[in-house]
Amino acid sequence: MLKQIDLSRADLNLLVLFETVMEERHVGRAAERLRLSPSAVSHGLRRLRGLLGDPLFLKTPRGVVPTARAMELAAPIADVLTRIRSVIDSAAPFDAGRSTRRFTIGAPDAVSAVFLPPLLTRLRQSAPGIDICIRQLLPRQGEASPGLAWRDALADLEARAIDIAAIPHDDVPARFARHTLYEEDFVIAMRAGHPLRAAPTLGNYCAMQHLVVSHAGDPHGFVDNVLAQHGLARRVSLTVPDFMFALAVLAQTDLVAALPRRFVEMHAARFGVVWVDAPAAFGDFKISLVVPTVAMMDAGVAWLVAALRSIGEAPPIRRPDERPAVRRRGTTGR
């Protein structure tokens, strides 16, 4: 990336500046993170442009956007900085109890709602100086292949926009490390006292009005594909953009929704929402922790991955007043 002859006059701190501006897409915010003045960041960018022979970032009314060359350089620069940080970490081992690092985890909201409460408890007890940023990850609309649907998440990892991704996808390229966070399936959620809870047959389920969580507002989901295999259909009366909002709506209406079991077990009780097992095989899936393999050389990232894995292996958190779900005869609990 840099000619050897240039290293004697190159300031490697400019690579940190590049990384920060790439993540923030804003000179002012990058300056705040680096504890520099905006003019110092602008001056550093001018030096970096001269060194790399490209404008790198173009001004817009809302900040800056990277050029095509900057996008090409993002992954190699992130790799260089990760290796440098690893060397430094090897000299001064990562100490979670004393660290003041900030980590960014990307995940769909139903996933972050599962791991975040126990993660915050753990941080409060053993790593009080560590800060967490959660970024919502969404699949690409209309992509049937999980590999294509979640490729933006993988791109964010390689650009170091996020440190770890927690996504429902386990077939990742070899340049990524993958660990199972937890396994998930679906239940049917509804308000307390809903008539479906007493007789959760497939026919009764299809006769209900349904709620679907869809960021883009698309009412067709995986459940419709399963029902079509049985020669059945349902009416989707409402779509909402996130899962917590779904629980709030279910609590106040006669709508029903197929939602991830672990998410419902953790959060339904506070809304007065109950659930039953799905009346058909709606499928199960793994939530995976995905990290660039090179990033696992960072002791801090490796520690956070281990912390999340231990949380995923633990049983879900339930409120003391939560009543168990109604299960169909012949089924077993999780």
C-alpha positions as CSV (number, residue, x, y, z in Angstrom):
1,M,0.0,0.0,0.0
2,L,2.8,2.4,0.9
3,K,6.1,2.4,-0.9
4,Q,9.0,1.5,1.4
5,I,10.8,4.7,0.5
6,D,7.9,6.7,1.8
7,L,7.7,5.2,5.3
8,S,10.5,7.4,6.6
9,R,8.3,10.4,6.1
10,A,4.9,8.8,6.6
11,D,3.0,9.5,9.8
12,L,1.1,6.2,10.6
13,N,-1.3,8.2,12.7
14,L,-2.7,9.4,9.4
15,L,-4.0,5.8,9.0
16,V,-5.9,6.1,12.3
17,L,-7.3,9.4,11.1
18,F,-8.4,7.7,7.8
19,E,-10.1,4.9,9.7
20,T,-12.0,7.3,12.0
21,V,-13.2,9.5,9.2
22,M,-14.3,6.4,7.2
23,E,-16.3,5.2,10.2
24,E,-17.9,8.6,11.1
25,R,-18.3,10.0,7.5
26,H,-18.0,13.4,9.2
27,V,-14.9,15.5,9.9
28,G,-16.3,17.1,13.1
29,R,-17.3,13.9,14.7
30,A,-14.0,12.3,13.7
31,A,-12.2,15.2,15.4
32,E,-14.2,14.7,18.6
33,R,-13.3,11.0,18.7
34,L,-9.6,11.7,18.1
35,R,-9.6,14.7,20.5
36,L,-8.3,17.0,17.7
37,S,-9.7,20.2,16.2
38,P,-11.6,19.9,12.9
39,S,-8.8,22.0,11.3
40,A,-6.2,19.4,12.4
41,V,-8.3,16.6,10.9
42,S,-8.6,18.5,7.7
43,H,-4.9,19.2,7.6
44,G,-4.2,15.5,8.2
45,L,-6.5,14.6,5.3
46,R,-4.6,16.9,3.0
47,R,-1.4,15.2,4.0
48,L,-3.0,11.8,3.5
49,R,-4.4,12.8,0.1
50,G,-0.9,13.8,-1.0
51,L,0.6,10.5,0.3
52,L,-2.0,8.3,-1.4
53,G,-2.7,10.4,-4.5
54,D,-6.5,10.5,-4.2
55,P,-9.1,12.9,-2.8
56,L,-10.3,10.1,-0.5
57,F,-13.3,12.0,1.0
58,L,-15.7,14.3,-0.8
59,K,-17.6,17.0,1.1
60,T,-21.4,16.8,1.2
61,P,-24.0,18.9,3.1
62,R,-24.2,16.1,5.7
63,G,-20.5,15.3,6.0
64,V,-18.1,13.4,3.7
65,V,-18.4,10.4,1.4
66,P,-15.4,8.1,0.6
67,T,-14.2,7.9,-3.0
68,A,-13.9,4.5,-4.7
69,R,-10.2,4.5,-3.9
70,A,-10.9,5.1,-0.2
71,M,-13.3,2.2,-0.2
72,E,-10.6,0.0,-1.8
73,L,-8.1,1.1,0.9
74,A,-10.4,0.7,3.9
75,A,-9.8,-3.1,4.3
76,P,-6.0,-3.0,3.9
77,I,-5.7,-0.1,6.3
78,A,-7.9,-1.8,8.8
79,D,-5.7,-4.9,8.5
80,V,-2.5,-2.8,9.1
81,L,-4.0,-1.1,12.1
82,T,-5.3,-4.4,13.6
83,R,-1.8,-5.9,13.3
84,I,-0.2,-2.8,14.9
85,R,-2.8,-2.9,17.7
86,S,-2.1,-6.5,18.2
87,V,1.6,-5.8,18.6
88,I,0.8,-3.1,21.2
89,D,-1.6,-5.4,23.0
90,S,1.1,-8.1,23.2
91,A,3.3,-5.6,25.0
92,A,0.5,-4.4,27.3
93,P,-2.1,-7.3,27.6
94,F,-5.7,-6.3,27.3
95,D,-7.3,-5.9,30.8
96,A,-11.1,-5.9,30.6
97,G,-11.3,-4.6,34.2
98,R,-9.2,-1.5,33.4
99,S,-10.0,-1.0,29.7
100,T,-11.9,2.1,28.5
101,R,-12.4,0.9,24.9
102,R,-15.6,1.3,22.9
103,F,-16.8,-1.7,20.8
104,T,-19.4,-1.6,18.1
105,I,-21.7,-4.7,17.7
106,G,-24.0,-4.9,14.7
107,A,-27.2,-7.0,15.0
108,P,-30.9,-7.1,14.1
109,D,-32.9,-5.6,16.9
110,A,-34.4,-9.0,18.0
111,V,-30.9,-10.3,18.4
112,S,-29.4,-7.3,20.2
113,A,-32.4,-7.4,22.6
114,V,-31.4,-10.9,23.6
115,F,-27.7,-10.5,24.3
116,L,-27.6,-6.8,25.4
117,P,-29.2,-7.1,28.9
118,P,-26.9,-9.9,30.1
119,L,-23.9,-8.3,28.4
120,L,-24.5,-5.0,30.2
121,T,-24.7,-6.8,33.5
122,R,-21.4,-8.5,32.8
123,L,-19.7,-5.2,31.9
124,R,-21.0,-3.5,35.0
125,Q,-19.6,-6.3,37.1
126,S,-16.2,-7.0,35.5
127,A,-15.5,-4.4,32.8
128,P,-17.1,-1.1,34.0
129,G,-15.0,1.1,31.7
130,I,-15.9,-0.6,28.4
131,D,-18.6,1.1,26.3
132,I,-20.8,-0.5,23.7
133,C,-22.4,0.8,20.6
134,I,-25.2,-1.2,18.9
135,R,-25.8,-0.7,15.2
136,Q,-28.9,-2.3,13.7
137,L,-28.2,-4.6,10.8
138,L,-30.8,-5.4,8.3
139,P,-30.8,-8.0,5.5
140,R,-31.1,-6.8,1.9
141,Q,-34.7,-6.8,0.8
142,G,-35.6,-9.3,-1.9
143,E,-32.5,-11.5,-1.5
144,A,-33.5,-15.2,-1.1
145,S,-29.9,-16.3,-0.4
146,P,-28.7,-15.5,3.2
147,G,-25.2,-15.0,1.9
148,L,-26.4,-12.2,-0.4
149,A,-28.9,-10.8,2.2
150,W,-26.2,-10.3,4.8
151,R,-23.3,-9.2,2.6
152,D,-23.6,-5.6,3.8
153,A,-22.9,-6.8,7.3
154,L,-19.8,-8.5,6.1
155,A,-18.7,-5.3,4.3
156,D,-19.2,-3.3,7.5
157,L,-17.0,-5.8,9.4
158,E,-14.2,-5.5,6.8
159,A,-14.5,-1.7,6.8
160,R,-14.3,-1.7,10.6
161,A,-17.6,0.1,10.9
162,I,-18.5,-2.7,13.4
163,D,-16.3,-5.0,15.5
164,I,-18.6,-7.9,15.6
165,A,-21.8,-8.9,13.7
166,A,-24.5,-11.1,15.3
167,I,-26.6,-12.3,12.4
168,P,-28.8,-15.3,11.4
169,H,-26.2,-16.6,8.9
170,D,-23.5,-19.2,9.4
171,D,-22.0,-19.8,5.9
172,V,-19.4,-17.0,5.9
173,P,-16.2,-16.8,3.8
174,A,-13.0,-18.2,5.1
175,R,-11.6,-14.8,5.9
176,F,-14.2,-14.5,8.8
177,A,-14.3,-16.4,12.1
178,R,-17.7,-17.6,13.1
179,H,-19.1,-18.8,16.5
180,T,-22.6,-19.8,17.3
181,L,-24.2,-17.3,19.8
182,Y,-27.4,-19.3,20.3
183,E,-30.0,-21.3,18.4
184,E,-33.5,-19.9,17.7
185,D,-36.9,-20.9,16.5
186,F,-40.3,-19.3,16.4
187,V,-43.3,-19.1,18.6
188,I,-46.7,-17.4,18.2
189,A,-47.1,-14.4,20.4
190,M,-50.4,-12.7,21.4
191,R,-52.0,-10.7,24.2
192,A,-53.0,-12.4,27.4
193,G,-56.4,-13.9,27.2
194,H,-56.3,-14.3,23.4
195,P,-58.6,-17.2,22.2
196,L,-55.8,-18.7,20.1
197,R,-53.9,-19.6,23.2
198,A,-56.5,-22.1,24.2
199,A,-56.7,-23.8,20.8
200,P,-53.5,-23.1,18.8
201,T,-54.3,-25.3,15.8
202,L,-53.0,-24.4,12.4
203,G,-56.5,-23.7,11.1
204,N,-57.2,-21.3,14.0
205,Y,-53.9,-19.7,13.5
206,C,-54.6,-19.0,9.8
207,A,-58.0,-17.5,10.7
208,M,-56.4,-14.8,12.9
209,Q,-55.3,-11.4,11.7
210,H,-51.5,-11.2,11.7
211,L,-48.7,-8.8,12.4
212,V,-45.3,-9.1,10.6
213,V,-42.1,-7.3,11.5
214,S,-40.7,-5.8,8.3
215,H,-38.4,-2.8,8.1
216,A,-39.4,-2.3,4.5
217,G,-43.1,-2.9,5.1
218,D,-43.2,-6.1,3.0
219,P,-46.1,-8.2,4.4
220,H,-44.9,-11.5,2.8
221,G,-42.6,-13.5,5.1
222,F,-41.2,-17.0,5.6
223,V,-44.4,-18.0,7.4
224,D,-46.4,-17.5,4.2
225,N,-44.1,-19.9,2.3
226,V,-44.7,-22.6,4.9
227,L,-48.4,-22.0,4.9
228,A,-48.5,-22.2,1.1
229,Q,-46.9,-25.7,1.3
230,H,-50.0,-26.7,3.4
231,G,-52.3,-25.1,0.9
232,L,-53.1,-22.3,3.4
233,A,-52.8,-18.5,3.6
234,R,-53.2,-15.8,6.2
235,R,-54.1,-12.1,6.3
236,V,-51.3,-9.8,7.4
237,S,-53.2,-6.8,8.8
238,L,-50.2,-4.8,10.0
239,T,-46.4,-4.6,9.5
240,V,-44.2,-2.8,12.0
241,P,-40.5,-1.9,11.7
242,D,-39.1,-3.5,14.8
243,F,-39.7,-6.3,17.3
244,M,-40.2,-4.3,20.5
245,F,-42.9,-2.3,18.8
246,A,-44.5,-5.6,17.7
247,L,-44.8,-6.7,21.4
248,A,-46.4,-3.4,22.3
249,V,-49.0,-3.7,19.5
250,L,-49.8,-7.3,20.3
251,A,-50.5,-6.4,23.9
252,Q,-53.3,-4.0,22.8
253,T,-54.9,-5.9,19.9
254,D,-56.1,-9.3,18.7
255,L,-53.3,-9.6,16.3
256,V,-50.9,-12.5,16.5
257,A,-47.3,-12.8,15.3
258,A,-44.6,-15.4,14.7
259,L,-41.6,-14.1,16.6
260,P,-38.2,-15.5,17.7
261,R,-38.6,-17.7,20.8
262,R,-35.7,-16.4,22.8
263,F,-36.6,-12.8,22.2
264,V,-40.2,-13.4,23.3
265,E,-39.1,-15.4,26.4
266,M,-37.0,-12.5,27.5
267,H,-39.3,-9.6,26.8
268,A,-42.9,-10.6,26.3
269,A,-43.9,-10.6,30.0
270,R,-43.3,-6.9,30.5
271,F,-45.9,-6.2,27.8
272,G,-48.4,-8.7,29.0
273,V,-47.8,-10.8,25.9
274,V,-48.0,-14.6,26.0
275,W,-47.0,-17.3,23.5
276,V,-47.5,-20.8,22.2
277,D,-45.5,-23.1,20.1
278,A,-45.9,-22.6,16.3
279,P,-48.7,-24.9,14.9
280,A,-46.4,-25.8,12.0
281,A,-42.6,-26.2,11.4
282,F,-41.6,-22.6,10.7
283,G,-38.0,-23.6,10.9
284,D,-35.0,-22.9,13.2
285,F,-31.7,-21.2,12.7
286,K,-28.5,-20.2,14.3
287,I,-27.5,-16.7,15.4
288,S,-23.8,-16.4,14.6
289,L,-21.0,-14.1,15.9
290,V,-19.0,-13.1,12.8
291,V,-15.6,-11.4,13.0
292,P,-12.8,-10.9,10.5
293,T,-10.2,-13.6,11.3
294,V,-7.5,-10.9,11.5
295,A,-9.6,-9.0,14.1
296,M,-9.4,-11.9,16.4
297,M,-5.7,-11.0,16.9
298,D,-7.1,-8.0,18.8
299,A,-7.2,-9.3,22.4
300,G,-10.1,-6.9,23.2
301,V,-12.3,-8.2,20.4
302,A,-11.4,-11.8,21.3
303,W,-12.5,-11.1,24.9
304,L,-15.8,-9.6,23.8
305,V,-16.5,-12.6,21.5
306,A,-15.8,-14.9,24.4
307,A,-18.1,-12.9,26.7
308,L,-20.9,-13.0,24.1
309,R,-20.5,-16.7,23.6
310,S,-20.8,-17.4,27.3
311,I,-24.0,-15.3,27.4
312,G,-25.4,-17.3,24.4
313,E,-24.8,-20.6,26.2
314,A,-26.7,-19.4,29.3
315,P,-30.4,-20.0,29.6
316,P,-32.6,-17.0,28.7
317,I,-33.4,-14.4,31.4
318,R,-37.0,-14.4,32.6
319,R,-38.9,-12.2,34.9
320,P,-39.9,-13.8,38.2
321,D,-43.6,-13.2,37.5
322,E,-43.5,-14.7,34.0
323,R,-45.8,-17.6,33.3
324,P,-44.5,-20.4,31.1
325,A,-45.7,-20.7,27.5
326,V,-48.5,-23.1,26.5
327,R,-47.0,-26.0,24.6
328,R,-48.6,-28.4,22.2
329,R,-49.1,-32.0,23.4
330,G,-46.2,-34.1,22.4
331,T,-43.7,-31.3,22.1
332,T,-40.7,-30.8,24.4
333,G,-39.4,-27.5,25.8
334,R,-36.2,-25.9,25.0
